[in-house]
Structure formats: C-alpha cells, structure tokens
C-alpha cells in the first residue's frame, strides 16, 4: 500500500503503441483535402522558423493570421484557422479552439464581409435559351439541359 506522500504516475505508453496512434491520427484529416491541410500546416511551421518563433501561443497565431489578412479575405482566414486547428491538435497536441482573442480577431475581420453568391439562371431564362439559342452552336448544351429538366 502506498503512503499518503507518494504520487502515483501513470505508466508510459510503449513506443510501438505511440507510433501506431500517430499513424492512425493522420487519418483524422479529410481524405480529399489532406494535402491542403498539410500544406497550410507546413506554411505555418515554415513561417514560425522564419520568424524564429518556437511557441504556438495565441499571440503567435494572431500575428500569423494578421499577416495573412493583408492578402486574404476573412472566409479564407477562417479556412486556414480551421485547418490549423485540426493539424495542430494532431501533430502537436495543441488545441487552439480555446484561444478566445484569436476568434475575436477573426470575427472582427469578418465584419461587413459579404460573400459573393453564384448567379443562377431562372427557369424562364433556361427556356428562353433552349428556344432562341442557335442549334448549330448550342445543340449539345440544349440536349444536356433538356435531360436535366425532365
């Protein structure tokens, strides 16, 4: 039996289990966009090296995203934040979800931002195109559109 002064320490994880967990954790990233996530992470890590920064503090991330905000719109900043959040948890066991000043910074950058919506044709415009566009140029498009409208 242990005395009151002894502190029990949990047993360490064997190296082969740690390695297997790391390999499996890479599968946590979306398969289709894994390369994009890894590129965003690599760019951030390269920026840290260039700036001679060793920490992952909230101020470091605000400075990094602040630099990006000079050339990217707020929607892109949120995407970078999301990808960094995922990759930093997986690779460095760092949860930036708790960085409230960082979220406030991103929200401030989003104020007044209006997303561009794709223009779509009305059903009347589609019908007009099918009736009036010359067949010798647009026949394949008309046939394809006709199949969609059935």
Rosetta silent file (secondary structure, phi, psi, omega in degrees, C-alpha in Angstrom):
SEQUENCE: XXXXXXXXXXXXXXXXXXXXXXXXXXXXXXXXXXXXXXXXXXXXXXXXXXXXXXXXXXXXXXXXXXXXXXXXXXXXXXXXXXXXXXXXXXXXXXXXXXXXXXXXXXXXXXXXXXXXXXXXXXXXXXXXXXXXXXXXXXXXXXXXXXXXXX
SCORE:     score description
SCORE:     0.000 S_00000001
   1 L     0.000  140.950 -177.109    0.000    0.000    0.000 S_00000001
   2 L   -85.071  146.486  176.890    1.280    3.466   -0.868 S_00000001
   3 L   -77.395  168.034 -178.111    1.798    6.132    1.735 S_00000001
   4 L   -64.548  -25.736 -176.355   -0.073    9.446    1.524 S_00000001
   5 L   -83.494  -15.198 -179.013    3.059   11.247    0.283 S_00000001
   6 L   -79.384  136.397  176.983    3.619    9.005   -2.723 S_00000001
   7 L  -106.036  126.412  179.209    2.250   10.224   -6.028 S_00000001
   8 L   -83.817  134.906  177.981    1.271    7.554   -8.487 S_00000001
   9 L  -109.602  137.939  179.926    2.377    8.162  -12.040 S_00000001
  10 L   -67.445  147.871  179.057    0.574    6.558  -14.938 S_00000001
  11 L   -65.527  145.435 -179.319    2.590    4.007  -16.880 S_00000001
  12 L   -75.650  155.504 -179.436    4.113    5.387  -20.050 S_00000001
  13 L   -79.557  131.897  178.857    2.803    4.325  -23.422 S_00000001
  14 L   -61.293  146.055 -176.608    5.038    1.827  -25.226 S_00000001
  15 H   -55.949  -37.634 -178.576    6.742    3.292  -28.334 S_00000001
  16 H   -67.431  -32.750  177.132    5.024    0.884  -30.749 S_00000001
  17 H   -71.834  -41.691  178.047    1.591    1.946  -29.465 S_00000001
  18 H   -60.327  -44.399  179.682    2.523    5.625  -29.707 S_00000001
  19 H   -64.083  -42.938  178.693    3.703    5.143  -33.292 S_00000001
  20 H   -62.608  -39.397  178.738    0.533    3.250  -34.241 S_00000001
  21 H   -65.684  -39.990  178.860   -1.608    6.021  -32.721 S_00000001
  22 H   -64.246  -41.911  178.874    0.295    8.675  -34.684 S_00000001
  23 H   -63.135  -44.420 -179.746   -0.222    6.802  -37.949 S_00000001
  24 H   -66.566  -34.731 -177.778   -3.941    6.396  -37.212 S_00000001
  25 H   -68.272  -23.615  175.522   -4.336   10.045  -36.219 S_00000001
  26 H   -63.689  -25.634  179.143   -3.216   11.126  -39.692 S_00000001
  27 H   -76.634   -1.760  178.176   -6.441    9.549  -40.926 S_00000001
  28 H   -75.157  -20.207  178.178   -8.401   12.118  -38.918 S_00000001
  29 L   -78.814  147.482  178.193   -7.890   14.666  -41.697 S_00000001
  30 L   -59.041  132.213 -174.320  -10.384   14.661  -44.564 S_00000001
  31 L   -61.658  -43.851 -176.108   -9.054   12.359  -47.263 S_00000001
  32 L   -66.895  -31.857 -175.158   -9.920   14.609  -50.216 S_00000001
  33 L  -114.081   16.610 -178.217   -8.316   17.719  -48.742 S_00000001
  34 H   -56.184  -42.050 -178.921   -5.494   16.172  -46.686 S_00000001
  35 H   -62.345  -38.958  178.696   -2.826   17.711  -48.948 S_00000001
  36 H   -65.262  -43.572  177.530   -4.324   21.181  -48.472 S_00000001
  37 H   -59.051  -47.219 -178.752   -4.368   20.727  -44.681 S_00000001
  38 H   -64.934  -35.800  178.636   -0.760   19.565  -44.720 S_00000001
  39 H   -67.327  -42.724  178.187    0.274   22.487  -46.937 S_00000001
  40 H   -62.104  -42.974  178.659   -1.372   25.033  -44.617 S_00000001
  41 H   -62.972  -45.818 -179.813    0.354   23.397  -41.635 S_00000001
  42 H   -62.518  -41.989  178.709    3.733   23.358  -43.412 S_00000001
  43 H   -61.203  -42.450  178.138    3.385   27.012  -44.408 S_00000001
  44 H   -64.399  -44.948 -179.837    2.650   27.944  -40.796 S_00000001
  45 H   -63.995  -39.537  176.378    5.584   25.903  -39.481 S_00000001
  46 H   -63.680  -40.047  178.081    7.910   27.491  -42.081 S_00000001
  47 H   -61.626  -41.585  178.573    6.644   30.947  -41.030 S_00000001
  48 H   -61.176  -42.450  178.679    7.462   30.107  -37.405 S_00000001
  49 H   -64.498  -45.223 -179.758   11.007   29.117  -38.380 S_00000001
  50 H   -60.467  -38.591 -178.888   11.422   32.247  -40.481 S_00000001
  51 L   -87.712    0.672  179.879   10.223   34.445  -37.590 S_00000001
  52 L    58.476   47.197 -178.901   12.343   32.472  -35.091 S_00000001
  53 L  -111.498  133.075 -178.829    9.262   31.566  -33.043 S_00000001
  54 L  -108.488  -14.462 -175.323    9.157   28.391  -31.001 S_00000001
  55 L   -98.245  172.037  175.354    5.749   28.584  -29.336 S_00000001
  56 L  -118.614   35.313 -174.725    2.198   28.071  -30.504 S_00000001
  57 L   -67.355  165.945  178.888    0.779   30.822  -28.324 S_00000001
  58 H   -60.181  -40.913  179.512   -2.347   32.762  -29.115 S_00000001
  59 H   -63.477  -36.338  178.288   -0.268   35.855  -29.954 S_00000001
  60 H   -62.864  -45.708 -179.310    1.794   33.862  -32.461 S_00000001
  61 H   -68.572  -35.080  176.122   -1.348   32.711  -34.263 S_00000001
  62 H   -64.562  -42.784  178.646   -2.845   36.205  -34.213 S_00000001
  63 H   -62.726  -43.051 -179.262    0.359   37.575  -35.754 S_00000001
  64 H   -64.029  -51.616 -179.805    0.382   34.840  -38.421 S_00000001
  65 H   -67.940  -28.440  174.604   -3.267   35.245  -39.380 S_00000001
  66 H   -62.684  -41.349  176.152   -2.821   39.022  -39.185 S_00000001
  67 H   -64.736  -41.834  179.207   -0.151   38.804  -41.883 S_00000001
  68 H   -65.911  -29.877 -177.221   -2.402   36.589  -43.975 S_00000001
  69 L   -66.610  -16.401  177.238   -5.285   39.040  -43.551 S_00000001
  70 L   -71.668  -23.234 -177.692   -3.370   41.555  -45.667 S_00000001
  71 L  -123.678   -7.287 -179.666   -3.813   39.346  -48.736 S_00000001
  72 L  -121.128  153.109  175.757   -6.768   37.027  -47.972 S_00000001
  73 L   -78.069  164.930 -175.503  -10.466   37.590  -47.307 S_00000001
  74 H   -61.397  -33.465  179.443  -11.996   36.644  -43.971 S_00000001
  75 H   -63.667  -36.694  177.098  -13.544   33.460  -45.350 S_00000001
  76 H   -70.521  -36.636  177.347  -10.066   32.242  -46.304 S_00000001
  77 H   -62.584  -40.975  177.952   -8.715   33.186  -42.869 S_00000001
  78 H   -64.452  -37.390  178.316  -11.423   31.078  -41.236 S_00000001
  79 H   -65.108  -43.709  178.272  -10.494   28.166  -43.521 S_00000001
  80 H   -62.432  -44.328  177.817   -6.806   28.494  -42.570 S_00000001
  81 H   -56.542  -47.155 -178.430   -7.780   28.672  -38.883 S_00000001
  82 H   -62.323  -43.730  179.677   -9.862   25.518  -39.219 S_00000001
  83 H   -67.334  -39.871  177.077   -7.102   23.599  -40.990 S_00000001
  84 H   -65.913  -39.655  178.797   -4.504   24.751  -38.463 S_00000001
  85 H   -57.012  -46.452 -179.215   -6.806   23.814  -35.591 S_00000001
  86 H   -67.152  -46.996 -175.333   -7.053   20.251  -36.909 S_00000001
  87 H   -72.721  -32.494  178.059   -3.397   19.807  -37.787 S_00000001
  88 H   -70.146  -34.077  176.116   -2.062   21.373  -34.584 S_00000001
  89 H   -66.272  -45.682 -176.349   -4.192   19.022  -32.495 S_00000001
  90 H   -69.252  -48.923 -172.015   -2.994   16.000  -34.479 S_00000001
  91 H   -85.886  -31.509 -173.238    0.691   16.911  -34.878 S_00000001
  92 H  -124.675    1.114 -179.295    1.443   18.949  -31.762 S_00000001
  93 L    55.983   41.391 -179.495   -1.370   18.140  -29.339 S_00000001
  94 L  -119.206  126.091 -178.184   -2.254   21.850  -29.169 S_00000001
  95 L  -103.902  103.895 -179.386   -5.888   22.964  -29.043 S_00000001
  96 H   -86.359    0.376  177.493   -6.270   26.482  -30.414 S_00000001
  97 H   -59.661  -27.451 -176.654  -10.054   26.226  -30.035 S_00000001
  98 H   -86.071   -0.495 -177.836   -9.634   27.840  -26.599 S_00000001
  99 L   -80.920   90.488 -174.325   -7.876   30.944  -27.986 S_00000001
 100 H   -69.053  -35.779  178.050  -10.654   33.495  -27.468 S_00000001
 101 H   -66.082  -35.294  178.508   -8.632   36.526  -28.640 S_00000001
 102 H   -64.671  -44.461  177.783   -7.830   34.694  -31.877 S_00000001
 103 H   -64.426  -39.822  178.449  -11.517   34.003  -32.511 S_00000001
 104 H   -63.172  -39.102  177.002  -12.353   37.622  -31.681 S_00000001
 105 H   -60.361  -46.987 -179.153   -9.682   38.732  -34.189 S_00000001
 106 H   -65.654  -38.402  177.674  -11.208   36.543  -36.911 S_00000001
 107 H   -64.761  -39.549  178.872  -14.726   37.773  -36.110 S_00000001
 108 H   -62.988  -40.447  178.825  -13.527   41.368  -36.307 S_00000001
 109 H   -67.512  -23.169 -178.015  -12.008   40.673  -39.736 S_00000001
 110 H   -85.345  -13.306 -177.061  -15.341   39.184  -40.851 S_00000001
 111 L   -60.089  129.794  177.111  -17.391   42.277  -40.010 S_00000001
 112 L    80.724   -3.122 -179.151  -19.018   43.712  -43.094 S_00000001
 113 L   -75.368  129.508  176.198  -17.861   40.864  -45.328 S_00000001
 114 L  -114.783  117.794  178.762  -20.428   39.855  -47.927 S_00000001
 115 L   -68.815  142.309  177.288  -19.878   36.510  -49.597 S_00000001
 116 L   -80.887  130.424  178.818  -20.298   36.512  -53.354 S_00000001
 117 L  -100.146  141.338  177.945  -23.138   34.300  -54.447 S_00000001
 118 L   -68.264  138.412  177.415  -23.043   32.443  -57.719 S_00000001
 119 L   -80.305  138.119  178.310  -25.534   33.714  -60.241 S_00000001
 120 L  -124.598  154.907  178.797  -28.045   31.161  -61.421 S_00000001
 121 L   -83.186  144.151  173.816  -30.475   31.163  -64.294 S_00000001
 122 L   -78.582  160.414  176.450  -34.194   31.347  -63.672 S_00000001
 123 H   -56.746  -34.507  179.269  -36.378   28.661  -65.264 S_00000001
 124 H   -66.284  -40.073  178.687  -37.639   31.315  -67.709 S_00000001
 125 H   -66.192  -36.466  177.753  -34.085   32.154  -68.771 S_00000001
 126 H   -65.357  -46.272  179.231  -33.327   28.471  -69.349 S_00000001
 127 H   -61.539  -41.303  178.471  -36.446   28.075  -71.501 S_00000001
 128 H   -62.113  -41.945  177.923  -35.563   31.192  -73.486 S_00000001
 129 H   -61.032  -45.456 -178.900  -32.058   29.808  -74.101 S_00000001
 130 H   -62.940  -39.352 -179.376  -33.465   26.486  -75.325 S_00000001
 131 H   -73.622  -42.114 -166.286  -35.905   28.241  -77.672 S_00000001
 132 H  -104.383  -22.379 -177.904  -33.685   31.010  -79.035 S_00000001
 133 L   -70.015  140.170 -177.343  -30.023   29.913  -78.962 S_00000001
 134 L   -65.255  132.026 -178.711  -28.801   28.670  -82.377 S_00000001
 135 H   -64.396  -34.119 -177.005  -28.751   24.871  -82.647 S_00000001
 136 H   -64.629  -16.865  178.623  -25.607   24.821  -84.796 S_00000001
 137 H  -108.887  -41.718 -168.958  -23.630   26.175  -81.806 S_00000001
 138 H  -112.521   15.943 -175.919  -25.546   25.104  -78.679 S_00000001
 139 H   -59.128  -45.245 -179.454  -27.287   21.843  -79.618 S_00000001
 140 H   -61.626  -40.573  178.763  -25.198   19.669  -77.243 S_00000001
 141 H   -66.151  -40.287  179.402  -25.827   22.088  -74.368 S_00000001
 142 H   -64.810  -43.269 -179.997  -29.547   22.166  -75.139 S_00000001
 143 H   -62.663  -44.418  179.401  -29.793   18.367  -75.205 S_00000001
 144 H   -61.540  -43.960 -179.241  -27.890   18.107  -71.916 S_00000001
 145 H   -66.161  -38.269  179.460  -30.109   20.758  -70.350 S_00000001
 146 H   -61.277  -40.872  179.499  -33.231   19.034  -71.675 S_00000001
 147 H   -63.114  -40.628 -179.075  -32.187   15.786  -69.927 S_00000001
 148 H   -65.158  -38.934 -176.481  -31.694   17.647  -66.648 S_00000001
 149 H   -79.085   -8.360 -179.306  -35.121   19.290  -66.864 S_00000001
 150 L   -69.976    0.000    0.000  -37.026   16.014  -67.484 S_00000001
